[in-house]
């Protein structure tokens, strides 16, 4: 009997993925542990190993297919002694999953009381045999409980989708209200253009969204809509830090090159250790205060943004942080990070100083409660002991979730961070 290979769940939150590339072809022999495919998740492209052995009988999903649900069959393996004829009547098991036509239902609505079925449901053109019937999950449940045939109901939702109101109308025996159809000329004049229609040759091109870009868009929108952001900005003089950095990097035999960002990561980690109430997240049951300081650092890649994590950053020295960040950033750009290397941080840093950005405000990465936006270090006029002088100053803005980090706590965290940046020797102790 053929063995089914299914779309694997490569992270706890993964529900679908893109089959980026097959590394096998039909007829190839496969052993357990062989790399058979590359799967693109919302954050990385990962290699998938075979867990069974046999010969590849059929590839069910073509390369480049997006939105393949977890546990959906993607290939079939033939066991020893089997040939292609074994596939003639074989049906790959279909995973139990939500109906394919449910993308519009973000959350299941409250189940209403369903009235007694009417003996005279609304008649409508029946769907052709085998034709897909579009209906919301709630409408399907209502129809099933009432014994209604969805094929006999005309939907009034988007693109003829059957919705709750259609089922209620059918149960009451009332005619289904349908929107009047405008004249063709009116449709041409008023119908909104799709994104693809809006782009004409010579003006631009429509670039399909990657899984990563879709997830970034969804999570950032959710963050700004549901997390009460507020912002605190502080200026840090960094001449002493730059001098210490130069001294460390110029030491004989030094096998590291510490960056300003490495100092920032170390300073943030130590500041969080001194203000543990800021190293926390909101939940409806209570405040979650983390037992470790795991700093997520934003890294720009071609497909968007990813945040590899320096775990237990408060327990690591500058050289160790520097080496770890170089490795994480390089593998992030290659799409080779494992899920545990970018999921689960307790605090984030976004540094645009290398791009010359003086100051900006970042969006919190839920469920974290804060993110530090780091600007460029630049020479600015400052007043010291009543006299005007010049210093290298870096502006940093802390975005806070007010449910967890209020103004006083955020100011305390920034104050400790500033002390470490302006007196960097304390970070070496």
PAKEMAR-62677 format. One record per residue (C-alpha): x, y, z; residue number from 1. Coordinates in steps of 0.1 Angstrom, whole numbers. Example, Ala and Ser with C-alpha at 12.3 -4.5 7.8 and 13.67 -1.06 7.14 Angstrom:
# residues 2
R     u     v     w seq
R   123   -45    78   1
R   137   -11    71   2
***
This chain:
# residues 429
R     u     v     w seq
R     0     0     0   1
R    15    34    -9   2
R    27    56    19   3
R    14    92    20   4
R    38   121    26   5
R    20   151    41   6
R    27   188    45   7
R    46   189    79   8
R    39   214   107   9
R    73   231   110  10
R    63   253   139  11
R    36   253   166  12
R    17   281   148  13
R    20   269   112  14
R   -13   261    95  15
R    -1   262    59  16
R    30   265    38  17
R    44   270     3  18
R    60   240   -14  19
R    90   260   -26  20
R   110   232   -43  21
R   110   194   -48  22
R   144   178   -43  23
R   131   145   -56  24
R   113   134   -88  25
R    89   106   -96  26
R   108    73   -97  27
R   135    83   -73  28
R   144    60   -44  29
R   141    77   -10  30
R   155    66    24  31
R   145    79    58  32
R   165   111    65  33
R   168   121    29  34
R   160   157    21  35
R   130   157    -2  36
R   116   192    -3  37
R   120   228     7  38
R    90   243    25  39
R    85   280    29  40
R    68   290    61  41
R    59   325    72  42
R    94   332    83  43
R   119   309    66  44
R   125   282    40  45
R   132   249    56  46
R   143   215    44  47
R   120   185    50  48
R   134   150    56  49
R   117   118    46  50
R   106    96    75  51
R    99    65    54  52
R   117    47    26  53
R   105    37    -9  54
R   103    50   -44  55
R    85    82   -53  56
R    52    71   -70  57
R    36   105   -75  58
R    41   142   -65  59
R     7   155   -57  60
R    16   191   -52  61
R    36   211   -78  62
R    65   233   -69  63
R    56   268   -60  64
R    21   260   -47  65
R    11   284   -19  66
R   -13   279    10  67
R    -9   241    13  68
R   -26   231    46  69
R    -7   212    72  70
R   -13   174    69  71
R   -25   177    33  72
R    -9   148    12  73
R    18   162   -10  74
R    34   130   -24  75
R    30    92   -25  76
R    58    66   -18  77
R    57    31   -32  78
R    69     3   -10  79
R    92   -26   -22  80
R    74   -47   -48  81
R    49   -20   -57  82
R    47    -2   -90  83
R    27    26  -106  84
R    -3     4  -109  85
R    -7     4   -71  86
R   -18    41   -74  87
R   -46    34   -98  88
R   -74    30   -72  89
R   -55    45   -42  90
R   -71    75   -25  91
R   -48    95    -3  92
R   -64   102    31  93
R   -79   137    34  94
R   -71   154    67  95
R   -99   167    88  96
R   -98   204    84  97
R  -120   235    81  98
R  -139   238    48  99
R  -118   254    21 100
R  -144   281    16 101
R  -141   297    50 102
R  -114   324    46 103
R  -139   352    53 104
R  -149   338    87 105
R  -122   352   110 106
R  -139   338   141 107
R  -169   315   145 108
R  -200   336   154 109
R  -222   328   183 110
R  -246   299   175 111
R  -282   313   173 112
R  -314   295   182 113
R  -326   279   150 114
R  -364   281   144 115
R  -384   250   134 116
R  -379   240    98 117
R  -405   253    73 118
R  -421   227    49 119
R  -417   251    20 120
R  -381   262    15 121
R  -372   288   -10 122
R  -367   273   -44 123
R  -337   284   -65 124
R  -317   271   -94 125
R  -300   239   -82 126
R  -263   236   -83 127
R  -249   213  -110 128
R  -238   179   -97 129
R  -203   182   -82 130
R  -204   220   -83 131
R  -189   237   -53 132
R  -214   254   -30 133
R  -201   285   -12 134
R  -216   289    23 135
R  -204   302    56 136
R  -197   277    83 137
R  -226   290   104 138
R  -250   287    74 139
R  -238   251    68 140
R  -245   241   104 141
R  -279   258   104 142
R  -289   241    71 143
R  -277   207    84 144
R  -297   209   116 145
R  -328   221    97 146
R  -325   195    70 147
R  -322   220    42 148
R  -304   214     9 149
R  -279   241     3 150
R  -280   235   -35 151
R  -316   248   -34 152
R  -308   281   -17 153
R  -297   312   -35 154
R  -269   330   -16 155
R  -270   368   -12 156
R  -235   371     3 157
R  -204   381   -16 158
R  -201   361   -49 159
R  -233   343   -42 160
R  -221   329    -8 161
R  -249   315    13 162
R  -251   333    47 163
R  -271   331    79 164
R  -298   354    65 165
R  -304   331    35 166
R  -310   301    58 167
R  -333   321    81 168
R  -353   333    50 169
R  -356   297    38 170
R  -368   285    72 171
R  -394   312    74 172
R  -407   306    39 173
R  -401   343    30 174
R  -385   352    -4 175
R  -347   358    -2 176
R  -339   395    -7 177
R  -315   401   -35 178
R  -298   433   -44 179
R  -310   448   -77 180
R  -287   442  -105 181
R  -274   475  -122 182
R  -273   479  -159 183
R  -241   468  -176 184
R  -231   504  -183 185
R  -234   513  -146 186
R  -213   483  -137 187
R  -186   494  -160 188
R  -187   529  -146 189
R  -188   521  -109 190
R  -173   487  -103 191
R  -141   490   -83 192
R  -110   477  -100 193
R   -90   449   -85 194
R   -53   455   -78 195
R   -44   435  -109 196
R   -68   455  -131 197
R   -54   488  -117 198
R   -19   480  -129 199
R   -15   484  -167 200
R    15   475  -189 201
R    41   502  -187 202
R    29   515  -153 203
R    41   488  -130 204
R    36   451  -120 205
R    16   432   -95 206
R    39   413   -72 207
R    21   385   -53 208
R    24   385   -15 209
R    47   359     1 210
R    36   340    31 211
R    60   361    52 212
R    46   394    39 213
R    10   382    46 214
R    19   373    82 215
R    38   405    88 216
R     8   425    75 217
R   -17   406    97 218
R     4   407   128 219
R    13   444   126 220
R   -23   454   119 221
R   -34   433   149 222
R    -8   449   171 223
R   -17   485   162 224
R   -54   478   166 225
R   -54   458   198 226
R   -23   469   217 227
R   -24   504   234 228
R     9   518   223 229
R    26   548   238 230
R    61   561   232 231
R    91   573   253 232
R   122   588   237 233
R   156   593   254 234
R   190   607   241 235
R   221   588   250 236
R   256   602   247 237
R   279   575   233 238
R   314   589   229 239
R   327   567   258 240
R   310   537   242 241
R   326   544   208 242
R   360   548   225 243
R   356   515   244 244
R   344   497   212 245
R   375   509   193 246
R   398   498   221 247
R   382   463   223 248
R   383   458   185 249
R   419   470   182 250
R   433   447   208 251
R   460   423   197 252
R   446   389   190 253
R   410   399   191 254
R   389   375   169 255
R   358   397   171 256
R   345   430   158 257
R   319   443   182 258
R   292   466   167 259
R   273   494   184 260
R   242   471   181 261
R   260   445   202 262
R   264   471   230 263
R   227   480   226 264
R   216   443   230 265
R   238   439   261 266
R   225   472   276 267
R   189   462   269 268
R   194   428   284 269
R   210   441   316 270
R   184   468   319 271
R   156   442   317 272
R   173   422   344 273
R   173   453   367 274
R   137   461   358 275
R   121   426   356 276
R    85   440   356 277
R    92   453   321 278
R   102   418   309 279
R    66   407   308 280
R    35   402   287 281
R    -2   408   291 282
R   -27   379   292 283
R   -64   379   303 284
R   -56   356   332 285
R   -27   376   346 286
R     6   392   339 287
R    33   369   325 288
R    67   378   339 289
R    94   360   321 290
R   122   341   338 291
R   148   347   311 292
R   158   377   291 293
R   155   367   254 294
R   161   396   231 295
R   146   396   196 296
R   166   417   171 297
R   150   428   138 298
R   169   418   107 299
R   158   430    72 300
R   157   403    45 301
R   144   403     9 302
R   110   389    19 303
R   104   413    48 304
R   115   412    84 305
R   125   385   108 306
R   135   387   145 307
R   162   361   155 308
R   166   358   192 309
R   196   361   215 310
R   185   339   243 311
R   196   346   279 312
R   213   378   266 313
R   218   392   301 314
R   242   362   308 315
R   263   367   277 316
R   293   389   271 317
R   298   413   242 318
R   320   390   222 319
R   295   361   226 320
R   266   383   216 321
R   285   396   186 322
R   293   361   173 323
R   258   349   179 324
R   242   378   161 325
R   265   375   131 326
R   255   338   127 327
R   218   344   133 328
R   216   374   108 329
R   235   354    81 330
R   212   324    84 331
R   181   346    86 332
R   190   361    52 333
R   195   326    38 334
R   162   315    52 335
R   179   288    73 336
R   167   297   108 337
R   148   271   128 338
R   114   282   143 339
R   128   282   179 340
R   155   307   168 341
R   129   334   159 342
R    99   326   180 343
R    94   333   217 344
R   115   364   225 345
R   106   386   255 346
R   117   420   241 347
R   126   434   207 348
R   151   458   193 349
R   149   475   159 350
R   180   495   148 351
R   179   518   118 352
R   209   538   128 353
R   230   523   101 354
R   206   538    75 355
R   210   573    90 356
R   176   574   105 357
R   177   598   135 358
R   146   587   153 359
R   115   565   148 360
R    88   546   166 361
R    85   508   161 362
R    54   486   163 363
R    53   462   192 364
R    57   425   183 365
R    29   407   203 366
R    28   391   227 367
R    58   411   238 368
R    51   444   256 369
R    78   466   243 370
R   102   473   215 371
R   132   497   214 372
R   137   517   182 373
R   174   528   179 374
R   184   557   158 375
R   218   569   144 376
R   245   582   165 377
R   253   617   153 378
R   272   647   166 379
R   249   672   182 380
R   254   704   203 381
R   250   697   241 382
R   253   717   272 383
R   278   705   298 384
R   285   724   330 385
R   268   755   315 386
R   290   754   284 387
R   281   744   249 388
R   300   714   235 389
R   296   687   209 390
R   288   650   217 391
R   278   619   197 392
R   241   614   206 393
R   218   584   198 394
R   180   588   202 395
R   161   557   213 396
R   124   554   214 397
R   106   528   236 398
R    72   516   223 399
R    52   503   253 400
R    21   483   258 401
R     4   504   285 402
R   -13   474   299 403
R    21   461   311 404
R    46   489   309 405
R    32   522   321 406
R    50   555   319 407
R    69   552   352 408
R    81   517   344 409
R    91   526   309 410
R   110   556   321 411
R   128   535   347 412
R   138   509   320 413
R   151   537   297 414
R   170   553   325 415
R   189   521   333 416
R   195   515   296 417
R   209   551   293 418
R   233   546   322 419
R   248   514   306 420
R   252   531   272 421
R   268   562   287 422
R   290   543   312 423
R   298   512   290 424
R   325   498   314 425
R   296   487   337 426
R   285   463   310 427
R   319   445   312 428
R   316   439   350 429
***
